[in-house]
């Protein structure tokens, strides 16, 4: 089984930054597409951004473009989400997910095979 563990969440003021990490164990992440999703209280889970096996980015929410950056370090089996200029509306539980059947990420939750348990990001006004 592939296991993913998110870390790096916390409480920050608006305008601050956080870097989330998604550590993958059990298998190498080098061939996986990885996506970050988020779910705010009372809201549906939504795709935020993904990275292909080759490192190409795909952003799925216009509001985070220019503020969020996804990257991967295959040698460490880790994918990162750098979040800058955070806004209160970014408050959510953030999840990483791995897609093993394709090298390209997807915004569709059901196309991902493995999920982490999430890490809370809270942005204060």
TORLUM-943069 format. One line per field, with one value per atom (N, C-alpha, C): residue in one letter; residue number from 0; chain; x, y, z; atom name. Coordinates in nm, 2 decimals, always signed. Atoms other than C-alpha are relative to their C-alpha. Layout:
TORLUM-943069
seti: (A,...) .
drentor: (NUM,...) .
kekol: (A,...) .
u: (X,...) .
v: (Y,...) .
w: (Z,...) .
kolmar: (CA,...) .
//
This chain:
TORLUM-943069
seti: (X,X,X,X,X,X,X,X,X,X,X,X,X,X,X,X,X,X,X,X,X,X,X,X,X,X,X,X,X,X,X,X,X,X,X,X,X,X,X,X,X,X,X,X,X,X,X,X,X,X,X,X,X,X,X,X,X,X,X,X,X,X,X,X,X,X,X,X,X,X,X,X,X,X,X,X,X,X,X,X,X,X,X,X,X,X,X,X,X,X,X,X,X,X,X,X,X,X,X,X,X,X,X,X,X,X,X,X,X,X,X,X,X,X,X,X,X,X,X,X,X,X,X,X,X,X,X,X,X,X,X,X,X,X,X,X,X,X,X,X,X,X,X,X,X,X,X,X,X,X,X,X,X,X,X,X,X,X,X,X,X,X,X,X,X,X,X,X,X,X,X,X,X,X,X,X,X,X,X,X,X,X,X,X,X,X,X,X,X,X,X,X,X,X,X,X,X,X,X,X,X,X,X,X,X,X,X,X,X,X,X,X,X,X,X,X,X,X,X,X,X,X,X,X,X,X,X,X,X,X,X,X,X,X,X,X,X,X,X,X,X,X,X,X,X,X,X,X,X,X,X,X,X,X,X,X,X,X,X,X,X,X,X,X,X,X,X,X,X,X,X,X,X,X,X,X,X,X,X,X,X,X,X,X,X,X,X,X,X,X,X,X,X,X,X,X,X,X,X,X,X,X,X,X,X,X,X,X,X,X,X,X,X,X,X,X,X,X,X,X,X,X,X,X,X,X,X,X,X,X,X,X,X,X,X,X,X,X,X,X,X,X,X,X,X,X,X,X,X,X,X,X,X,X,X,X,X,X,X,X,X,X,X,X,X,X,X,X,X,X,X,X,X,X,X) .
drentor: (0,0,0,1,1,1,2,2,2,3,3,3,4,4,4,5,5,5,6,6,6,7,7,7,8,8,8,9,9,9,10,10,10,11,11,11,12,12,12,13,13,13,14,14,14,15,15,15,16,16,16,17,17,17,18,18,18,19,19,19,20,20,20,21,21,21,22,22,22,23,23,23,24,24,24,25,25,25,26,26,26,27,27,27,28,28,28,29,29,29,30,30,30,31,31,31,32,32,32,33,33,33,34,34,34,35,35,35,36,36,36,37,37,37,38,38,38,39,39,39,40,40,40,41,41,41,42,42,42,43,43,43,44,44,44,45,45,45,46,46,46,47,47,47,48,48,48,49,49,49,50,50,50,51,51,51,52,52,52,53,53,53,54,54,54,55,55,55,56,56,56,57,57,57,58,58,58,59,59,59,60,60,60,61,61,61,62,62,62,63,63,63,64,64,64,65,65,65,66,66,66,67,67,67,68,68,68,69,69,69,70,70,70,71,71,71,72,72,72,73,73,73,74,74,74,75,75,75,76,76,76,77,77,77,78,78,78,79,79,79,80,80,80,81,81,81,82,82,82,83,83,83,84,84,84,85,85,85,86,86,86,87,87,87,88,88,88,89,89,89,90,90,90,91,91,91,92,92,92,93,93,93,94,94,94,95,95,95,96,96,96,97,97,97,98,98,98,99,99,99,100,100,100,101,101,101,102,102,102,103,103,103,104,104,104,105,105,105,106,106,106,107,107,107,108,108,108,109,109,109,110,110,110,111,111,111,112,112,112,113,113,113,114,114,114,115,115,115,116,116,116,117,117,117,118,118,118,119,119,119,120,120,120,121,121,121,122,122,122,123,123,123,124,124,124) .
kekol: (A,A,A,A,A,A,A,A,A,A,A,A,A,A,A,A,A,A,A,A,A,A,A,A,A,A,A,A,A,A,A,A,A,A,A,A,A,A,A,A,A,A,A,A,A,A,A,A,A,A,A,A,A,A,A,A,A,A,A,A,A,A,A,A,A,A,A,A,A,A,A,A,A,A,A,A,A,A,A,A,A,A,A,A,A,A,A,A,A,A,A,A,A,A,A,A,A,A,A,A,A,A,A,A,A,A,A,A,A,A,A,A,A,A,A,A,A,A,A,A,A,A,A,A,A,A,A,A,A,A,A,A,A,A,A,A,A,A,A,A,A,A,A,A,A,A,A,A,A,A,A,A,A,A,A,A,A,A,A,A,A,A,A,A,A,A,A,A,A,A,A,A,A,A,A,A,A,A,A,A,A,A,A,A,A,A,A,A,A,A,A,A,A,A,A,A,A,A,A,A,A,A,A,A,A,A,A,A,A,A,A,A,A,A,A,A,A,A,A,A,A,A,A,A,A,A,A,A,A,A,A,A,A,A,A,A,A,A,A,A,A,A,A,A,A,A,A,A,A,A,A,A,A,A,A,A,A,A,A,A,A,A,A,A,A,A,A,A,A,A,A,A,A,A,A,A,A,A,A,A,A,A,A,A,A,A,A,A,A,A,A,A,A,A,A,A,A,A,A,A,A,A,A,A,A,A,A,A,A,A,A,A,A,A,A,A,A,A,A,A,A,A,A,A,A,A,A,A,A,A,A,A,A,A,A,A,A,A,A,A,A,A,A,A,A,A,A,A,A,A,A,A,A,A,A,A,A,A,A,A,A,A,A,A,A,A,A,A,A,A,A,A,A,A,A) .
u: (+0.08,+0.00,+0.09,-0.06,+0.11,-0.06,+0.04,+0.09,+0.05,-0.04,+0.09,-0.03,+0.01,+0.14,+0.02,-0.02,+0.08,+0.05,-0.04,+0.25,+0.03,-0.03,+0.32,-0.11,+0.11,-0.02,+0.01,+0.00,-0.09,-0.09,+0.07,-0.23,+0.09,-0.08,-0.10,-0.09,+0.08,-0.21,-0.01,+0.02,-0.34,+0.13,-0.12,-0.05,+0.12,-0.11,+0.17,+0.02,-0.03,+0.31,+0.01,-0.02,+0.32,+0.05,-0.04,+0.48,-0.04,+0.05,+0.30,+0.08,-0.08,+0.48,-0.09,+0.07,+0.34,+0.11,-0.10,+0.57,-0.07,+0.06,+0.50,+0.09,-0.08,+0.61,-0.07,+0.05,+0.57,+0.04,-0.04,+0.65,+0.07,-0.06,+0.86,-0.11,+0.09,+0.67,+0.04,-0.05,+0.87,-0.09,+0.09,+0.62,-0.14,+0.14,+0.31,-0.03,+0.06,+0.10,-0.05,+0.05,+0.02,-0.08,+0.08,-0.25,-0.03,+0.04,-0.34,-0.15,+0.14,-0.71,-0.02,+0.03,-0.87,-0.15,+0.14,-1.20,-0.02,+0.04,-1.33,-0.12,+0.12,-1.59,-0.13,+0.13,-1.93,+0.01,-0.02,-1.78,+0.04,-0.05,-1.71,+0.15,-0.14,-1.36,+0.03,-0.03,-1.20,+0.15,-0.14,-0.89,+0.07,-0.07,-0.63,+0.11,-0.11,-0.32,+0.06,-0.06,-0.14,+0.14,-0.13,+0.21,+0.01,-0.02,+0.29,+0.13,-0.12,+0.56,+0.12,-0.12,+0.79,+0.01,-0.01,+0.72,-0.08,+0.09,+0.47,-0.11,+0.10,+0.22,-0.14,+0.14,-0.16,-0.08,+0.08,-0.36,-0.15,+0.14,-0.73,-0.09,+0.07,-0.84,+0.06,-0.06,-0.79,+0.05,-0.03,-0.78,+0.14,-0.13,-0.45,+0.11,-0.11,-0.26,+0.09,-0.10,+0.05,+0.03,-0.03,+0.03,+0.04,-0.03,+0.05,+0.09,-0.09,+0.33,+0.02,-0.02,+0.36,+0.13,-0.13,+0.69,+0.02,-0.02,+0.83,+0.15,-0.14,+1.16,-0.01,+0.02,+1.15,+0.11,-0.11,+1.48,-0.05,+0.05,+1.30,-0.15,+0.14,+0.96,-0.10,+0.07,+0.81,-0.05,+0.06,+0.57,-0.03,+0.01,+0.55,-0.11,+0.09,+0.28,+0.05,-0.04,+0.42,-0.11,+0.11,+0.15,+0.04,-0.04,+0.23,-0.13,+0.11,+0.01,-0.13,+0.12,-0.25,-0.11,+0.12,-0.60,-0.09,+0.09,-0.87,-0.08,+0.07,-1.06,+0.08,-0.08,-0.77,-0.01,+0.01,-0.86,-0.08,+0.06,-0.93,+0.09,-0.09,-0.80,+0.05,-0.07,-0.55,+0.05,-0.04,-0.50,+0.09,-0.07,-0.25,-0.04,+0.05,-0.33,+0.09,-0.08,-0.14,-0.08,+0.06,-0.25,+0.10,-0.10,-0.07,-0.03,+0.03,-0.25,+0.04,-0.03,-0.13,+0.11,-0.11,+0.17,-0.05,+0.05,-0.05,-0.11,+0.10,-0.27,-0.14,+0.14,-0.64,-0.07,+0.08,-0.90,-0.11,+0.11,-1.13,+0.05,-0.04,-1.10,+0.00,+0.01,-1.20,+0.12,-0.11,-0.90,+0.13,-0.11,-0.66,-0.02,+0.00,-0.57,+0.03,-0.05,-0.41,-0.02,+0.03,-0.49,+0.07,-0.05,-0.33,-0.12,+0.11,-0.53,-0.03,+0.02,-0.50,+0.07,-0.07,-0.34,-0.08,+0.08,-0.53,+0.08,-0.05,-0.45,-0.10,+0.09,-0.61,+0.07,-0.05,-0.56,-0.09,+0.08,-0.67,+0.00,+0.02,-0.80,+0.10) .
v: (-0.12,+0.00,+0.13,-0.13,+0.35,+0.09,-0.09,+0.59,+0.14,-0.14,+0.96,+0.07,-0.07,+1.19,+0.15,-0.14,+1.56,+0.07,-0.08,+1.81,+0.14,-0.14,+2.18,+0.09,-0.09,+2.31,+0.07,-0.08,+2.56,+0.12,-0.13,+2.90,+0.11,-0.11,+3.20,+0.12,-0.12,+3.56,+0.02,-0.03,+3.68,+0.07,-0.05,+3.76,-0.09,+0.09,+3.49,-0.11,+0.11,+3.18,-0.13,+0.13,+2.81,-0.09,+0.11,+2.51,-0.13,+0.13,+2.19,-0.11,+0.11,+1.86,-0.12,+0.13,+1.53,-0.11,+0.11,+1.24,-0.13,+0.13,+0.92,-0.11,+0.12,+0.58,-0.12,+0.12,+0.23,-0.02,+0.00,+0.31,+0.14,-0.13,+0.57,+0.09,-0.09,+0.88,+0.05,-0.06,+0.95,-0.02,+0.03,+0.80,+0.05,-0.04,+0.94,+0.14,-0.14,+1.24,+0.02,-0.03,+1.41,+0.13,-0.12,+1.66,+0.04,-0.05,+1.88,+0.04,-0.04,+1.92,+0.07,-0.06,+2.12,-0.01,+0.01,+2.11,+0.10,-0.10,+2.41,-0.05,+0.04,+2.36,+0.03,-0.01,+2.30,+0.01,-0.01,+2.30,-0.14,+0.12,+2.02,+0.01,+0.01,+1.90,+0.05,-0.05,+2.07,-0.01,+0.01,+2.03,+0.13,-0.13,+2.30,+0.01,+0.00,+2.21,-0.14,+0.13,+1.91,+0.01,+0.01,+1.81,-0.13,+0.12,+1.56,-0.07,+0.07,+1.29,+0.07,-0.08,+1.52,+0.13,-0.13,+1.82,+0.11,-0.10,+2.01,+0.03,-0.04,+2.21,+0.02,-0.03,+2.24,+0.05,-0.06,+2.48,-0.01,+0.02,+2.42,+0.10,-0.11,+2.73,+0.13,-0.12,+3.07,+0.08,-0.08,+3.23,-0.03,+0.03,+3.06,+0.01,-0.02,+3.12,+0.12,-0.10,+3.32,+0.00,+0.01,+3.24,-0.14,+0.14,+2.86,-0.06,+0.07,+2.66,-0.15,+0.14,+2.28,-0.04,+0.06,+2.10,-0.14,+0.13,+1.76,-0.03,+0.05,+1.61,-0.15,+0.14,+1.26,-0.08,+0.06,+1.17,-0.02,+0.00,+1.24,-0.06,+0.04,+1.10,+0.09,-0.10,+1.42,+0.11,-0.10,+1.67,+0.12,-0.12,+2.03,+0.09,-0.11,+2.30,+0.12,-0.13,+2.64,+0.10,-0.09,+2.88,+0.14,-0.13,+3.25,+0.10,-0.10,+3.56,-0.07,+0.08,+3.34,+0.10,-0.08,+3.47,-0.08,+0.07,+3.38,-0.11,+0.10,+3.20,-0.12,+0.12,+2.96,-0.10,+0.09,+2.81,-0.12,+0.13,+2.44,-0.11,+0.11,+2.10,-0.04,+0.03,+2.02,-0.14,+0.15,+1.67,-0.01,+0.04,+1.53,-0.14,+0.13,+1.24,-0.04,+0.05,+1.02,-0.08,+0.07,+0.90,-0.09,+0.10,+0.58,-0.04,+0.05,+0.52,+0.09,-0.10,+0.83,+0.09,-0.09,+1.06,+0.14,-0.14,+1.37,+0.01,-0.01,+1.50,+0.02,-0.02,+1.53,+0.08,-0.07,+1.75,-0.09,+0.09,+1.45,-0.09,+0.08,+1.29,-0.15,+0.14,+0.95,-0.06,+0.04,+0.93,-0.02,+0.02,+0.92,-0.12,+0.13,+0.60,+0.00,-0.01,+0.71,+0.14,-0.12,+0.98,+0.01,-0.03,+1.14,+0.03,-0.03,+1.23,+0.14,-0.14,+1.60,+0.07,-0.09,+1.89,+0.13,-0.11,+2.19,+0.13,-0.14,+2.54,+0.10,-0.10,+2.83,+0.13,-0.14,+3.19,+0.10,-0.10,+3.46,+0.13,-0.13,+3.80,+0.10) .
w: (+0.00,+0.00,+0.00,+0.01,-0.08,+0.11,-0.11,+0.22,-0.02,+0.01,+0.21,+0.13,-0.13,+0.51,-0.03,+0.02,+0.49,+0.13,-0.11,+0.72,-0.04,+0.03,+0.75,+0.02,-0.02,+0.82,+0.13,-0.12,+1.09,-0.01,-0.01,+1.18,-0.04,+0.05,+0.99,-0.02,+0.03,+0.94,-0.15,+0.14,+0.61,-0.05,+0.06,+0.38,+0.03,-0.04,+0.54,-0.10,+0.09,+0.39,+0.08,-0.06,+0.46,-0.11,+0.09,+0.29,+0.05,-0.03,+0.30,-0.07,+0.05,+0.25,-0.01,+0.01,+0.13,-0.02,+0.01,+0.21,-0.04,+0.05,+0.02,+0.04,-0.04,+0.15,-0.06,+0.05,+0.03,-0.15,+0.14,-0.33,-0.04,+0.04,-0.51,-0.07,+0.05,-0.61,-0.14,+0.12,-0.92,-0.12,+0.12,-1.17,+0.03,-0.03,-0.99,-0.03,-0.01,-1.06,+0.14,-0.13,-0.74,+0.00,-0.01,-0.66,+0.14,-0.13,-0.37,-0.01,-0.01,-0.27,+0.13,-0.13,+0.00,+0.02,-0.04,+0.19,+0.11,-0.10,+0.38,+0.08,-0.08,+0.66,-0.08,+0.07,+0.50,-0.15,+0.15,+0.15,-0.05,+0.07,-0.10,-0.02,+0.03,-0.15,-0.14,+0.13,-0.45,-0.03,+0.05,-0.66,+0.00,+0.00,-0.61,-0.10,+0.09,-0.80,-0.01,+0.02,-0.94,-0.07,+0.07,-1.07,-0.06,+0.07,-1.33,+0.05,-0.03,-1.30,-0.05,+0.06,-1.51,+0.06,-0.07,-1.29,-0.06,+0.06,-1.50,+0.10,-0.09,-1.30,-0.07,+0.05,-1.34,+0.11,-0.10,-1.14,-0.03,+0.03,-1.10,+0.06,-0.06,-0.91,-0.04,+0.04,-1.05,+0.12,-0.11,-0.71,+0.06,-0.06,-0.62,-0.10,+0.10,-0.94,+0.04,-0.04,-0.87,+0.15,-0.14,-0.50,+0.05,-0.03,-0.48,-0.10,+0.08,-0.62,+0.04,-0.03,-0.64,-0.06,+0.05,-0.67,+0.06,-0.05,-0.62,+0.01,-0.01,-0.50,+0.00,+0.02,-0.63,+0.09,-0.08,-0.45,+0.15,-0.13,-0.12,+0.01,+0.01,-0.23,+0.07,-0.07,-0.13,-0.10,+0.08,-0.30,+0.10,-0.08,-0.17,-0.06,+0.04,-0.18,+0.07,-0.05,-0.13,-0.01,+0.00,-0.03,+0.05,-0.04,-0.03,-0.01,-0.01,+0.04,+0.03,-0.04,+0.21,+0.04,-0.02,+0.24,+0.09,-0.08,+0.49,-0.07,+0.08,+0.21,-0.03,+0.02,+0.18,+0.12,-0.11,+0.52,-0.04,+0.03,+0.48,+0.05,-0.02,+0.54,-0.14,+0.13,+0.26,+0.00,+0.02,+0.13,-0.13,+0.12,-0.11,-0.04,+0.06,-0.34,-0.11,+0.11,-0.57,-0.10,+0.11,-0.91,-0.06,+0.05,-1.02,-0.14,+0.14,-1.35,-0.11,+0.10,-1.53,+0.06,-0.04,-1.53,+0.01,+0.00,-1.55,+0.11,-0.11,-1.26,-0.06,+0.03,-1.26,+0.11,-0.10,-1.09,+0.05,-0.04,-1.05,+0.12,-0.12,-0.70,-0.03,+0.02,-0.82,-0.08,+0.08,-1.05,+0.08,-0.09,-0.75,+0.08,-0.07,-0.58,+0.15,-0.14,-0.25,+0.05,-0.07,-0.01,+0.13,-0.13,+0.29,+0.09,-0.09,+0.60,+0.02,+0.00,+0.56,+0.10,-0.09,+0.73,+0.00,-0.01,+0.86,-0.02,+0.02,+0.73,+0.04,-0.05,+0.91,-0.02,+0.03,+0.79,+0.07,-0.07,+1.02,-0.07,+0.06,+0.91,+0.06) .
kolmar: (N,CA,C,N,CA,C,N,CA,C,N,CA,C,N,CA,C,N,CA,C,N,CA,C,N,CA,C,N,CA,C,N,CA,C,N,CA,C,N,CA,C,N,CA,C,N,CA,C,N,CA,C,N,CA,C,N,CA,C,N,CA,C,N,CA,C,N,CA,C,N,CA,C,N,CA,C,N,CA,C,N,CA,C,N,CA,C,N,CA,C,N,CA,C,N,CA,C,N,CA,C,N,CA,C,N,CA,C,N,CA,C,N,CA,C,N,CA,C,N,CA,C,N,CA,C,N,CA,C,N,CA,C,N,CA,C,N,CA,C,N,CA,C,N,CA,C,N,CA,C,N,CA,C,N,CA,C,N,CA,C,N,CA,C,N,CA,C,N,CA,C,N,CA,C,N,CA,C,N,CA,C,N,CA,C,N,CA,C,N,CA,C,N,CA,C,N,CA,C,N,CA,C,N,CA,C,N,CA,C,N,CA,C,N,CA,C,N,CA,C,N,CA,C,N,CA,C,N,CA,C,N,CA,C,N,CA,C,N,CA,C,N,CA,C,N,CA,C,N,CA,C,N,CA,C,N,CA,C,N,CA,C,N,CA,C,N,CA,C,N,CA,C,N,CA,C,N,CA,C,N,CA,C,N,CA,C,N,CA,C,N,CA,C,N,CA,C,N,CA,C,N,CA,C,N,CA,C,N,CA,C,N,CA,C,N,CA,C,N,CA,C,N,CA,C,N,CA,C,N,CA,C,N,CA,C,N,CA,C,N,CA,C,N,CA,C,N,CA,C,N,CA,C,N,CA,C,N,CA,C,N,CA,C,N,CA,C,N,CA,C,N,CA,C,N,CA,C,N,CA,C,N,CA,C,N,CA,C,N,CA,C,N,CA,C,N,CA,C,N,CA,C,N,CA,C,N,CA,C,N,CA,C,N,CA,C,N,CA,C,N,CA,C,N,CA,C,N,CA,C,N,CA,C,N,CA,C) .
//
